[in-house]
Structure formats: structure tokens, C-alpha cells
């Protein structure tokens, strides 16, 4: 058994036993009630699922296994000469709860390299898509096209004990994460670089190889991608891509089917597609105003036009966060360090000065602050990755780390089919009337 699988098993089995005991002894204890506003309003904040890999605090932001993003940047292993963390380290942490050593992470990079080969039939499926198919759609299709390789699906067909579900899920997880950069860069080069593909290079870490296959060799871009892949990886379980992966996975669909479900959720403009929308929105603003150096007053006018048209300001607001997203702050920190004079970055910072005041003034926006998607496009544009339609694919590659680490946990803990109860509007009104009569 490989060292990560061994450690995962050693960590997870006692939790599985403890979970069973807790369920038996405290299963009837109430953790939450549900308000009518939550039932109608997208189930906001109802505590109703387990998610081991990360936890989101509305004020402070995300913590992965208890570590904040600044702590991760400090403590996770780094590539020689780089100050940004290696995403392999975060995956190790999410799966085991332990910060890995440099040696652990070097092993994992090599393991991803060993598992990275993608069958030509899968690439042919991508090639069969016309270039007007959105890159996220292609990405999800390609993940589904890899599903015949699922170790879990094969073992399940052969007859697999419930107690062993976690093992082939772990194999699928590592295989899938290893192959995602290959597929994502294949899509990028097909759609935006005339199909001029770049073969992977031996001996690189996961994100560095991704940067290489995308066609970006500047060391700063590689650092950026390592940071990007780390900060987008997970945002607890209730967000749409995580929850969709979890829901599909709860039917015992394998990692490929489950993750494709997560990608489809990530593709919506209220979720991961917001990174594309931010850049489109800024481009339109620049075009309309006629300058790459708009004043704050000009930006405010443009924001008000967006709101008057009944549209949202992309990159702002959040269903849980109530402060600026630390993932935004981390990208700002990177930009201040590497590219402080970039015009696009300057616009993002000016938008940050202007938008919260306007959204806050509306009196209905729960969180007027920027989220992760407000900043990412500007940095990518600086380094030459200007094609906004591709941005959510980058997010998706990173998101695999969290949702698939959790899928391994869901399997080892034996989490069951997800099946919440829905009721009709009629039921809600009856409930309100009964409640009135009782009072
Ligand atoms: N611009 C304009 N209006 C906004 C807004 C924004 N950025 N954010 C929220 N609002 C509005 C809502 O549309 C809603 O209006 P109505 O009552 O008229 O329908 C009202 O404020 C209350 O919404 P909320 O409670 O503050 O926010 P929700 O929890 O319902 O929604 C969203 C959270 C992220 C969907 C929302 O803030 C939004 O649409 N933001 C813009 C899109 C975006 O950036 N999405 C990415 C979010 C982070 C993420 O998942 N990244 O991948």
C-alpha cells in the first residue's frame, strides 16, 4: 500500500468507528432548526451535512483542516526557490489532517506524474467538440469520457464489500487529479492555440507541469498557478460544486461521475463562472468608458448602470462570507508583490474601493465584499492567459483536490445516500396557519 493511502487508512478507520458510536449514542440530538426563509431561500446555513476537509467561517474565511490560507502559505512545502505552496501539500493535508513533509509532497508529485496518462479516446472526445462548446462543458465531457477507467466502478461490478469502497475511490481520486491538468491544457490549446498541444515534462510538480502544458514557462506564472491551485481547492461542503459532487457521489456514482456533476455546478455564473464574468464586465467597462485607467467616479457610474439593468456585479457577494474573501486578499498580496503596476490589476483594486460602498448602500446585499473571483482574471491576463472563457476550468482543476479528498472520506465513513425532504408551498402555508392557530 502506498504511504498516503496507508496514512489515510490509519487516520480514517478510527474516525469511522467513532462516527458509528456517536450516531448510536447521540443520533436523536438536534443540531439545527429550519426557518421558512431558509427552506425557501436556498437552504442557507442549515447545518445538514458532514465535510471533513475544510470549514468556512463567515467572518474569517476558509480554514483547511484548521489552517487559514496565510498559515498554509507559511507551512506547506514549497518548490525549490518558490515562496508559494505546492497544492500537492494541501491535498495531503485535506486527506490526512497532517501537514506533509517536503519528501511526502515530492512523492505525491511523482505519483501524479505516474498516473497522468490520458487515453487517446478521451482526447478524441475533446477534439470532437466544436470550439463554440464552452471549455467547462468540454471539461465535464472529458471527465465523463474517462469514466470507463473508474477502478471503483469495475470493482463494484465484480462485487465489492461496503467496508472497502474507500480503497478504489482513493485510486480513482489520484488517477483523476493526475489527469485533470493534461485534459484542461489539451482543451486550452485546442480552443485557443490552434490545437498546438504541448506534451507533459518529466520531473515537474503538478502545477508546474500544468503551467508547462498550457504553454506558460515564466517562473512567476508557475508560482501563481501553485497559489491558484491551492486557494481554489475547497470551500467546505455546502457550496454548489462541492455539494453537487457529494450529492452525486452519495448514490455510489464513482469519482468521475461525481466530479463531473461538481463541474457542472461550478459552471454557473453565480458560482465558478463568475471569474469569467468579472473579466467580461471589466472589459465592457473599459470599452464603454474608453480608458484603461478609469476614475473611481467612472467606475461607480458603471456599477450603477449594471445594477439599474437588474444585473449583479460579478465577483462581489457571497452566500456565507461576510468579510472580504481571504482568497481575494491573497491574490491581492501576490499582485502587490509581483505586478503592482499592471493596469488591469489597478482596475480590480479601484473596483474594490468603489463597489462595497454601493452594494452596502442598497440595503439588501448581505455581503458587499469581493469574493475569490474578483481578482483571479486580472493576474492571469498579466501573464498572457487572456482567454476568460477558460478561467473556470482552472478553478475546476483546483476544486478537484478538495471535493475528491472528501469523496474518499465520505466512502470510508460510509456516508449514506443524500435524500433531504422537500415540501410544497401549500405545505408551508398550512404550517404557518397551524402555527398561528396554536399561538
Ligand atoms: N451585485 C448585485 N446584487 C447582489 C450582489 C451583487 N454582487 N450580491 C447579492 N446581490 C443581491 C441579490 O441578487 C439579492 O437580490 P434580490 O433580493 O433582488 O434577489 C440580494 O442582494 C440578497 O442576496 P444575498 O443574500 O446578499 O446573496 P445570496 O446569498 O443570495 O447570493 C451570490 C450570493 C454569490 C450568488 C451573490 O452575491 C451574487 O450573485 N454575486 C455575484 C456573482 C458572484 O460573484 N458569484 C461568485 C460567488 C463566489 C463563488 O462561488 N465563487 O465561485
Boltz pocket constraint, residues with backbone or C-beta under 6 A from the ligand:
constraints:
  - pocket:
      binder: B
      contacts: [[A, 239], [A, 269], [A, 270], [A, 271], [A, 272], [A, 273], [A, 274], [A, 311], [A, 312], [A, 313], [A, 314], [A, 315], [A, 316], [A, 317], [A, 318], [A, 319], [A, 320], [A, 359], [A, 364], [A, 365], [A, 366], [A, 367], [A, 371], [A, 372], [A, 373]]
      max_distance: 6.0
